[in-house]
Amino acid sequence: MAPFLLILGFWLSRQVHAGAATKATIVIPWFAVAFIAVAGFNSLGLLPGTVVTTINHLDTFALTMAMTALGMETRMEKFKGVGMKPIYLALILFGWLMVGGYQMAKMLG
């Protein structure tokens, strides 16, 4: 996803400034660059396994807290105005991810 965000940033900067005489500014999502750098560093295997495991546990905790915070801000009243289409889409995506994830794990495992 991070490389896609970088490509999207370059593409959007060209689309916005396609007909303009001004110099196009490229919007770079710096977190995506940092993500690619950290993933590259991790692939070198320089950190001990215990450090990587600890970082993964901290990452899981931080992600859990972030998702909990998002969930706590969700109000059912917001869903009443949008109808059932987003719920149907969520159910379809959930099913797709469950079946697709199971099939990929089965094929690769």
N, C-alpha and C positions, 0 to 999 in steps of 0.2 A: 504494500500500500504506500509506503514512503516513496519509492521511485515514481509511482503514479502521481503522487502529490507534486513532486518536482516537475514532472512533465506537464501536468495540468497548469502549474504556475507559469511556465514558459509559454504554453499555448494561449492561456488567457491574456498574458501581456501582449502577445502578437495580435489577438483578436480585438482588444480594446484600442490599440494604437495602429490598426491596419491602415486607415486612411489619413492619419494625422501626420503632420510634418515634424512633430516633436519626437524626441528620443523616447523609446519605450522603456519603462522601468519594469524590471522583473520582480514579481512578488515571490519571494522564497519563503516557504514554511520552514523556519529554522529548526523546529522540533523534528521535522522529517530528516533533515541533514544530520542532526545529532543522533537520531535513531539509527540511521545507516552507519554512522561512525562507530557507535557503540556495538552494533551487531558485527561489524567488521573486526573490531578489537576483540570481541568475545570469540570469534571464529579462529583467532590466532592461538587460543588455548594458553594464554599467559597467566591467567588467574587460577589459583588452586580451586579444586572442586567445591571445597567447603565455602569459599567466598561466593562462588557462583550460586550455590544452593541458598545461602543466606540472602543474597540479592534477590533471588527468585521468590523467596518467602516474603520479603519486604515488599516486593512488587505486587504480589498477590494480595497482600493486606491493603496496600494503598489503592489498588483497583477496586477491592471490595468496599472500602470506605467511600470511594468516589461514586460507585454505583448505588450505594445505600443513600448517599446524600441526594443523588438525582431522584431516587425513588421516593424519598421523603418530601421532595418538593412537588411531586405529582399529585394533582387533585382530580378526582373523578368528574368534576364539573367541566373540566377542559375537554373530556372525551365526549360529552353530550352534544356539543356543538359541531363536531366533525363527522358524526355518523358512524356507520359500521365498516366502511371501506378500509380504514387503517387497521381495524381489528382483524378483518379478513386477510389483509395483506400480511399482518404479523403472524397469523396462524399458518398461512401458506409458507412463509419463510421459515417458521419454526419446523414445520414438517419437512421442508426441503433440506434444512440443515441437519435434522435428525437422521433422515434416510440417507442423504448424501454423505454425512460424516460416518455413519455406520458402514456404508459400502466402501468408503475410502480406507477406513481402519481395517476392514475385512480384507481388502485387496492388498494393502501395504503391510499388514501384520502377519 
